[in-house]
């Protein structure tokens, strides 16, 4: 997950004026996508993505509040086109609890020229005669945890079983109420999974941001051993923050774990001063669980090919834990 910029012209410097309305505090309900979509009549073009529009429609956790596995989450509402390299509408139905009690977060295609709403039929097939649009799901933990302490924060999750280029599933931590460029900003990407390269999951650490420039540790493996259960099974992904003190002073290390084994480790003081490491990493953290659909082919991103099928992407989370060390 790279830092999302809210302003269309440059870095995100302040929270937007949000005009979205919060929904009632109810748990999301599982929904079954239809295999094909009726072709609707063309009513009106999508609203242009202007700064004024995005100030009112940028995706925010202002949707349904619900409790899952003792944790309280809130769903996102808004237009993902206002985010860099993204497209899609955040819908409450993109987040559901299935019959097994697992949390399911989806990305889906809709064949319609109208704004995507909850009732929009889902189509995995290419859209004929109308634009292909998308809906995505995203939730954020309602509180911040483990300030100024060592911890392990993890998820047991299953990645989408089917894949086509254009989507990403992610489980990540952030230390700010709003995701924006700030000296104290930090982001721990416990899992990033791109549907264009389904066999190679990624992790990353991002710390501090000034003038849209930030320090990062990226972990993009060339191969991956999925172990028992394979890529389609449930696996445990975690980040562990550990502090040590030696002759050189205090050191903070972030380790990323897959099924209990360390796959990458980042020592903050290798790239940043200790004062910066302490200011960023000793803050409290919250979690974001989401799917995303890309809106362009910039850099490592690939948008869905409208002429190809787009299987509904379902990130299934069975468990989440937060433990102090």
Sine and cosine of phi, psi and omega as CSV:
sin_phi,cos_phi,sin_psi,cos_psi,sin_omega,cos_omega
0.00,0.00,0.87,-0.49,0.09,-1.00
-0.99,-0.10,0.37,-0.93,-0.07,-1.00
-0.86,0.51,0.77,-0.64,0.00,-1.00
-1.00,0.01,0.79,-0.61,0.03,-1.00
-1.00,-0.08,0.75,-0.66,-0.06,-1.00
-1.00,0.05,-0.62,0.79,0.03,-1.00
-0.97,0.24,0.60,-0.80,-0.08,-1.00
-0.95,0.32,-0.46,0.89,-0.09,-1.00
-1.00,-0.05,-0.34,0.94,-0.06,-1.00
-0.16,-0.99,-0.56,-0.83,-0.12,-0.99
-0.95,0.32,0.46,-0.89,0.01,-1.00
-0.99,0.12,0.88,-0.48,-0.10,-0.99
-0.89,-0.45,-0.30,0.95,-0.03,-1.00
-0.46,-0.89,0.41,-0.91,0.02,-1.00
-0.94,0.35,0.58,-0.81,-0.04,-1.00
-0.98,0.17,0.21,-0.98,0.13,-0.99
-0.99,0.12,0.95,-0.31,-0.12,-0.99
-1.00,-0.03,0.80,-0.60,-0.01,-1.00
-0.96,-0.29,0.10,1.00,-0.01,-1.00
-0.97,0.24,0.51,-0.86,-0.01,-1.00
-0.98,-0.21,0.66,-0.75,0.03,-1.00
-0.97,0.25,0.57,-0.82,0.04,-1.00
-1.00,-0.02,0.10,-1.00,0.02,-1.00
-0.93,0.37,0.38,-0.92,-0.05,-1.00
-0.99,0.16,1.00,0.08,0.04,-1.00
-0.74,-0.68,0.41,-0.91,0.00,-1.00
-0.97,0.23,0.56,-0.83,0.05,-1.00
-0.92,0.39,0.48,-0.88,-0.04,-1.00
-0.91,-0.40,0.67,-0.74,-0.01,-1.00
-0.90,0.43,0.58,-0.81,0.04,-1.00
-0.76,-0.66,0.45,-0.89,-0.01,-1.00
-0.94,-0.34,0.91,-0.42,0.00,-1.00
-0.91,0.42,0.58,-0.82,0.11,-0.99
-0.98,0.20,0.43,-0.90,-0.07,-1.00
-0.96,0.27,-0.54,0.84,0.00,-1.00
-0.73,-0.69,0.21,-0.98,-0.03,-1.00
-0.82,-0.57,0.63,-0.77,0.16,-0.99
-0.93,0.37,0.50,-0.86,0.01,-1.00
-1.00,0.03,0.93,-0.37,-0.04,-1.00
-0.99,0.16,0.28,-0.96,0.08,-1.00
-0.96,0.28,0.55,-0.84,0.04,-1.00
-0.97,0.23,0.86,-0.51,-0.06,-1.00
-0.96,-0.29,-0.78,0.63,-0.05,-1.00
-0.36,-0.93,0.50,-0.87,0.04,-1.00
-0.94,0.34,0.34,-0.94,0.07,-1.00
-0.90,0.43,0.52,-0.85,0.03,-1.00
-0.90,0.43,0.59,-0.80,0.02,-1.00
-0.91,0.40,0.52,-0.86,0.00,-1.00
-1.00,0.06,1.00,0.03,0.06,-1.00
-0.96,-0.27,0.23,-0.97,0.03,-1.00
-0.88,0.48,-0.65,0.76,0.00,-1.00
-0.89,0.46,-0.69,0.73,0.02,-1.00
-0.89,0.46,-0.71,0.70,-0.06,-1.00
-0.95,0.32,-0.47,0.88,0.09,-1.00
-0.86,0.51,-0.50,0.87,-0.03,-1.00
-0.99,-0.14,-0.29,0.96,-0.14,-0.99
-0.81,-0.59,0.15,0.99,0.04,-1.00
-0.88,0.47,0.66,-0.75,-0.05,-1.00
-0.87,0.50,0.79,-0.62,-0.03,-1.00
-0.63,-0.78,0.45,-0.89,0.06,-1.00
-0.98,0.20,0.97,0.23,-0.02,-1.00
-0.81,-0.59,0.25,0.97,-0.01,-1.00
-1.00,-0.04,-0.57,-0.82,-0.08,-1.00
-0.92,0.39,0.65,-0.76,0.11,-0.99
-0.98,-0.19,0.76,-0.65,-0.02,-1.00
-0.52,-0.86,0.36,-0.93,0.02,-1.00
-0.94,-0.34,0.75,-0.66,0.01,-1.00
-0.64,-0.77,0.79,-0.61,0.00,-1.00
0.78,0.62,0.65,0.76,0.00,-1.00
0.96,0.28,-0.06,1.00,0.03,-1.00
-0.99,-0.15,0.61,-0.79,0.04,-1.00
-0.98,-0.19,0.81,-0.59,-0.02,-1.00
-0.86,-0.51,0.27,-0.96,0.13,-0.99
-0.70,-0.72,0.70,-0.72,-0.01,-1.00
-0.99,0.15,0.38,-0.93,0.04,-1.00
-1.00,-0.03,0.53,-0.85,0.20,-0.98
-0.78,-0.63,0.44,-0.90,0.05,-1.00
0.71,-0.71,-0.13,-0.99,-0.09,-1.00
-0.92,-0.40,0.92,-0.39,-0.04,-1.00
-0.94,0.34,-0.19,0.98,0.08,-1.00
-0.89,0.46,-0.35,0.94,0.01,-1.00
-0.97,0.23,-0.12,0.99,0.03,-1.00
-0.99,-0.12,0.47,-0.88,-0.01,-1.00
-0.88,0.47,0.81,-0.59,0.09,-1.00
0.93,0.37,0.28,0.96,-0.08,-1.00
-0.91,-0.42,0.25,-0.97,0.20,-0.98
-0.50,-0.87,0.23,-0.97,0.03,-1.00
0.92,-0.39,0.30,-0.95,0.02,-1.00
-0.92,-0.38,0.76,-0.65,0.11,-0.99
-0.96,0.29,0.89,-0.46,0.03,-1.00
-0.89,-0.46,0.57,-0.82,0.07,-1.00
-0.88,0.48,-0.54,0.84,-0.01,-1.00
-0.95,0.30,-0.12,0.99,0.12,-0.99
-0.98,0.22,-0.03,1.00,0.04,-1.00
-0.79,-0.62,0.82,-0.57,-0.05,-1.00
-0.53,-0.85,0.42,-0.91,0.15,-0.99
-0.96,-0.27,0.85,-0.52,-0.09,-1.00
-1.00,0.09,-0.05,-1.00,-0.08,-1.00
-0.89,0.45,-0.42,0.91,0.02,-1.00
-1.00,0.09,-0.06,1.00,-0.04,-1.00
1.00,0.07,0.13,0.99,0.02,-1.00
-1.00,0.10,0.47,-0.88,0.03,-1.00
-1.00,0.01,0.83,-0.56,-0.08,-1.00
-0.90,-0.44,0.84,-0.55,-0.01,-1.00
-0.88,-0.48,0.81,-0.58,-0.22,-0.97
-0.87,-0.49,0.40,-0.91,0.25,-0.97
-0.80,-0.60,0.76,-0.65,-0.15,-0.99
-0.68,-0.74,0.44,-0.90,0.07,-1.00
-0.99,-0.15,0.60,-0.80,0.06,-1.00
-0.74,-0.68,0.74,-0.68,0.03,-1.00
-0.99,-0.11,0.99,-0.12,-0.04,-1.00
-0.30,-0.95,0.53,-0.85,0.11,-0.99
-1.00,-0.07,-0.12,0.99,0.01,-1.00
-1.00,0.00,0.27,-0.96,0.14,-0.99
-0.83,0.56,0.63,-0.77,-0.02,-1.00
-0.96,0.27,0.82,-0.57,0.02,-1.00
-0.82,-0.57,0.07,-1.00,-0.08,-1.00
-0.85,0.53,-0.54,0.84,-0.08,-1.00
-0.99,0.10,-0.05,1.00,-0.06,-1.00
-0.90,0.44,0.81,-0.58,0.03,-1.00
-0.88,0.48,0.50,-0.87,0.00,-1.00
-0.99,-0.15,0.67,-0.75,0.04,-1.00
-0.73,-0.69,0.83,-0.55,0.13,-0.99
-1.00,0.07,-0.32,0.95,0.01,-1.00
-0.98,0.20,0.31,-0.95,0.09,-1.00
-0.86,0.50,0.53,-0.85,0.02,-1.00
-1.00,0.09,0.69,-0.73,-0.03,-1.00
-0.90,-0.44,0.89,-0.45,0.09,-1.00
0.99,0.12,-0.09,1.00,0.03,-1.00
-0.64,-0.77,0.36,-0.93,-0.02,-1.00
-0.92,0.39,0.50,-0.86,0.18,-0.98
-1.00,0.03,0.86,-0.51,0.08,-1.00
-0.86,-0.51,0.16,-0.99,-0.13,-0.99
-0.66,-0.75,0.46,-0.89,0.17,-0.98
-0.85,-0.53,0.49,-0.87,-0.05,-1.00
-0.70,-0.72,0.34,-0.94,0.04,-1.00
-0.89,-0.46,0.56,-0.83,0.00,-1.00
-0.37,-0.93,0.69,-0.73,0.07,-1.00
-0.73,-0.69,0.40,-0.91,0.09,-1.00
-0.76,-0.65,0.65,-0.76,0.12,-0.99
-0.86,0.50,0.67,-0.74,-0.15,-0.99
-0.97,0.24,-0.25,0.97,-0.02,-1.00
-0.75,-0.66,0.18,-0.98,0.04,-1.00
-0.95,-0.30,0.59,-0.81,-0.14,-0.99
-0.70,-0.71,0.17,-0.99,0.09,-1.00
0.72,0.70,0.81,0.59,0.08,-1.00
-0.96,0.29,0.60,-0.80,0.13,-0.99
0.77,0.64,0.67,0.74,0.03,-1.00
-0.50,-0.87,0.38,-0.92,0.12,-0.99
-0.98,0.20,0.54,-0.84,-0.09,-1.00
-0.39,-0.92,0.25,-0.97,0.25,-0.97
-0.82,-0.57,0.77,-0.63,-0.01,-1.00
-0.81,-0.59,0.85,-0.52,-0.10,-0.99
-0.61,-0.79,0.17,-0.99,-0.03,-1.00
-0.65,-0.76,0.61,-0.79,0.24,-0.97
-0.97,-0.25,0.88,-0.48,-0.17,-0.99
-0.56,-0.83,0.37,-0.93,0.11,-0.99
-0.86,-0.51,0.76,-0.65,-0.01,-1.00
-0.98,0.21,0.30,-0.95,0.05,-1.00
-0.79,0.61,0.72,-0.70,-0.06,-1.00
-0.96,0.28,-0.52,0.85,0.02,-1.00
-0.91,-0.42,0.48,-0.88,-0.05,-1.00
-0.61,-0.79,0.47,-0.88,0.17,-0.99
-0.50,-0.87,0.55,-0.84,-0.04,-1.00
-0.82,0.58,0.59,-0.81,0.10,-0.99
0.79,-0.61,-0.17,0.98,-0.11,-0.99
-0.78,-0.62,0.26,-0.96,0.08,-1.00
-0.58,-0.81,0.64,-0.77,0.14,-0.99
-0.91,-0.41,0.66,-0.75,-0.11,-0.99
-0.54,-0.84,0.58,-0.82,0.13,-0.99
-0.80,-0.60,0.89,-0.45,-0.13,-0.99
-0.51,-0.86,0.32,-0.95,0.01,-1.00
-0.91,-0.42,0.55,-0.84,0.05,-1.00
-0.63,-0.78,0.44,-0.90,-0.11,-0.99
-0.92,-0.38,0.20,0.98,0.03,-1.00
-0.84,-0.55,0.47,-0.88,0.04,-1.00
-0.89,0.45,-0.66,0.75,0.09,-1.00
-0.91,-0.42,0.63,-0.78,0.01,-1.00
-1.00,0.09,0.98,-0.22,-0.03,-1.00
-0.47,-0.88,0.21,-0.98,-0.06,-1.00
-0.96,0.26,0.88,-0.47,0.00,-1.00
-0.41,-0.91,0.48,-0.88,0.00,-1.00
-0.85,0.53,-0.50,0.87,-0.05,-1.00
-1.00,-0.05,0.06,1.00,-0.05,-1.00
-0.92,0.38,0.65,-0.76,0.10,-1.00
-0.57,-0.82,0.53,-0.85,-0.01,-1.00
-0.57,-0.82,0.76,-0.65,0.01,-1.00
-0.88,-0.47,0.96,-0.29,-0.03,-1.00
-1.00,0.01,0.99,-0.12,-0.04,-1.00
-0.93,0.37,-0.58,0.82,0.03,-1.00
-0.47,-0.88,0.78,-0.62,0.22,-0.98
-0.80,-0.60,0.84,-0.55,-0.03,-1.00
-0.80,-0.59,0.89,-0.46,-0.01,-1.00
-0.99,-0.13,0.78,-0.63,-0.04,-1.00
-0.94,0.35,-0.26,0.97,0.05,-1.00
-0.98,0.19,-0.29,0.96,0.07,-1.00
-0.65,-0.76,0.95,0.33,-0.22,-0.98
-0.92,0.39,-0.29,0.96,-0.06,-1.00
-1.00,-0.06,0.06,1.00,-0.11,-0.99
-0.76,-0.65,1.00,0.09,0.06,-1.00
-0.93,0.36,0.42,-0.91,-0.05,-1.00
-0.78,-0.63,0.34,-0.94,0.15,-0.99
-0.69,-0.73,0.27,-0.96,0.00,-1.00
-0.27,-0.96,0.43,-0.90,0.15,-0.99
-0.86,-0.52,0.72,-0.70,0.09,-1.00
-0.80,-0.61,0.69,-0.73,-0.06,-1.00
-0.55,-0.83,0.76,-0.66,0.05,-1.00
0.88,0.48,0.59,-0.80,-0.04,-1.00
-0.59,-0.81,0.75,-0.66,0.07,-1.00
-0.65,-0.76,0.82,-0.58,0.00,-1.00
0.80,0.60,0.70,0.72,0.05,-1.00
0.92,0.40,0.22,0.98,0.05,-1.00
-0.93,-0.36,0.76,-0.65,-0.04,-1.00
-0.66,-0.75,0.32,-0.95,-0.01,-1.00
-1.00,-0.06,0.73,-0.69,-0.08,-1.00
-0.66,-0.75,0.45,-0.89,0.21,-0.98
-0.85,-0.53,0.92,-0.40,-0.01,-1.00
-0.96,-0.27,0.65,-0.76,0.03,-1.00
-0.82,-0.57,0.98,-0.19,-0.05,-1.00
-0.87,-0.48,1.00,-0.02,-0.09,-1.00
-0.93,0.36,0.51,-0.86,0.07,-1.00
-0.99,0.12,-0.44,0.90,0.06,-1.00
-0.63,-0.77,0.28,-0.96,0.01,-1.00
-0.53,-0.85,0.75,-0.66,0.06,-1.00
-0.99,-0.13,0.97,-0.26,-0.05,-1.00
-0.96,0.27,-0.42,0.91,0.02,-1.00
0.95,0.32,-0.39,-0.92,-0.05,-1.00
-0.86,0.51,0.73,-0.68,0.00,-1.00
1.00,-0.06,-0.32,0.95,0.03,-1.00
0.91,0.42,-0.17,-0.99,-0.04,-1.00
-0.91,0.42,-0.49,0.87,-0.09,-1.00
-1.00,0.07,0.01,1.00,-0.04,-1.00
-1.00,-0.04,0.12,-0.99,0.11,-0.99
-0.98,0.19,0.69,-0.72,0.02,-1.00
-0.66,-0.75,0.30,-0.95,-0.06,-1.00
-0.95,-0.31,0.84,-0.54,-0.01,-1.00
-0.88,-0.47,0.73,-0.69,-0.08,-1.00
-0.49,-0.87,0.38,-0.93,0.18,-0.98
-0.85,-0.52,0.64,-0.77,-0.03,-1.00
-0.82,-0.58,0.84,-0.54,0.07,-1.00
-0.98,-0.17,0.82,-0.57,-0.02,-1.00
-0.72,-0.69,0.69,-0.73,-0.04,-1.00
-0.91,-0.42,0.72,-0.69,0.09,-1.00
-0.78,-0.63,0.43,-0.90,0.03,-1.00
-0.80,-0.60,0.81,-0.58,-0.01,-1.00
-0.68,-0.74,-0.25,-0.97,-0.02,-1.00
-0.85,0.52,-0.50,0.87,-0.01,-1.00
-1.00,0.05,0.00,1.00,-0.01,-1.00
0.95,-0.33,-0.33,-0.94,-0.08,-1.00
-1.00,0.07,0.69,-0.73,0.01,-1.00
-0.79,-0.61,0.72,-0.70,0.04,-1.00
-0.92,-0.39,0.82,-0.57,0.02,-1.00
-0.88,-0.47,0.70,-0.71,0.08,-1.00
-0.93,-0.38,0.87,-0.50,0.00,-1.00
-0.93,-0.37,0.66,-0.75,0.04,-1.00
-0.95,-0.31,0.75,-0.66,-0.12,-0.99
-0.86,-0.51,0.59,-0.81,0.10,-0.99
-0.79,-0.61,0.89,-0.46,-0.04,-1.00
0.77,0.64,0.65,0.76,0.11,-0.99
1.00,0.02,-0.14,0.99,0.01,-1.00
-0.95,-0.31,0.59,-0.81,-0.02,-1.00
-0.97,0.23,0.80,-0.60,0.02,-1.00
-0.96,-0.28,-0.31,0.95,0.01,-1.00
-0.30,-0.95,0.47,-0.88,0.03,-1.00
-0.59,-0.81,0.72,-0.70,-0.02,-1.00
-0.86,-0.52,0.81,-0.58,0.10,-1.00
-0.98,-0.18,0.91,-0.41,-0.13,-0.99
-0.85,0.52,-0.68,0.74,-0.10,-1.00
-0.93,0.38,-0.15,0.99,0.07,-1.00
-0.94,0.34,-0.41,0.91,-0.05,-1.00
-0.85,-0.52,-0.35,0.94,-0.12,-0.99
-0.74,-0.67,0.43,-0.90,0.09,-1.00
-0.89,0.46,0.46,-0.89,-0.01,-1.00
-0.86,0.52,-0.59,0.81,0.00,-1.00
-0.89,0.45,-0.63,0.78,0.03,-1.00
-0.94,0.35,-0.69,0.72,0.03,-1.00
-0.85,0.53,-0.70,0.71,-0.01,-1.00
-0.90,0.43,-0.68,0.73,-0.05,-1.00
-0.91,0.42,-0.58,0.82,-0.04,-1.00
-1.00,0.09,-0.75,0.66,-0.21,-0.98
-1.00,0.01,-0.25,0.97,0.04,-1.00
-1.00,-0.02,0.13,0.99,0.07,-1.00
-0.99,0.14,0.12,-0.99,0.08,-1.00
-0.99,0.15,0.36,-0.93,-0.10,-0.99
-0.78,-0.62,0.45,-0.89,0.17,-0.99
-0.77,-0.63,0.20,-0.98,-0.10,-1.00
-0.90,-0.44,0.60,-0.80,0.12,-0.99
-0.84,-0.54,0.76,-0.65,0.01,-1.00
-0.86,-0.51,0.80,-0.60,-0.14,-0.99
-0.34,-0.94,0.29,-0.96,0.30,-0.95
-0.91,-0.42,0.38,-0.92,0.02,-1.00
-0.57,-0.82,0.43,-0.90,0.09,-1.00
-0.82,-0.58,0.72,-0.69,-0.07,-1.00
-0.99,0.11,0.53,-0.85,-0.05,-1.00
-0.96,-0.27,-0.08,1.00,0.02,-1.00
-0.45,-0.90,-0.03,-1.00,-0.02,-1.00
-0.93,-0.37,0.57,0.82,-0.05,-1.00
-0.98,0.22,0.72,-0.70,0.08,-1.00
0.85,0.53,-0.80,-0.60,-0.05,-1.00
-0.99,0.13,-0.01,1.00,-0.12,-0.99
-1.00,0.01,0.52,-0.85,0.09,-1.00
-0.73,-0.68,0.82,-0.57,0.06,-1.00
-0.98,0.19,0.38,-0.92,0.06,-1.00
-0.89,0.46,0.58,-0.81,0.10,-1.00
-0.99,0.13,0.90,-0.44,-0.09,-1.00
-0.87,0.49,-0.44,0.90,-0.04,-1.00
-1.00,0.08,-0.07,1.00,-0.01,-1.00
-0.95,-0.33,0.39,-0.92,0.11,-0.99
-0.88,0.48,0.49,-0.87,0.08,-1.00
-0.78,-0.63,0.99,-0.11,-0.01,-1.00
-0.91,0.42,0.66,-0.75,0.05,-1.00
-0.83,0.56,0.79,-0.61,-0.02,-1.00
-1.00,-0.05,0.83,-0.55,-0.01,-1.00
-0.82,-0.57,0.94,-0.34,0.15,-0.99
-1.00,0.01,0.88,-0.47,-0.09,-1.00
-0.94,-0.34,0.86,-0.50,0.00,-1.00
-0.95,-0.32,0.85,-0.52,-0.03,-1.00
-1.00,-0.02,-0.50,0.86,-0.08,-1.00
-0.38,-0.93,0.40,-0.91,0.16,-0.99
-0.63,-0.77,0.62,-0.79,0.02,-1.00
-0.65,-0.76,0.50,-0.87,0.06,-1.00
-0.72,-0.70,0.90,-0.44,-0.07,-1.00
-0.77,-0.64,0.71,-0.70,0.11,-0.99
-0.99,0.15,0.50,-0.86,-0.04,-1.00
-0.94,-0.34,0.00,0.00,0.00,0.00
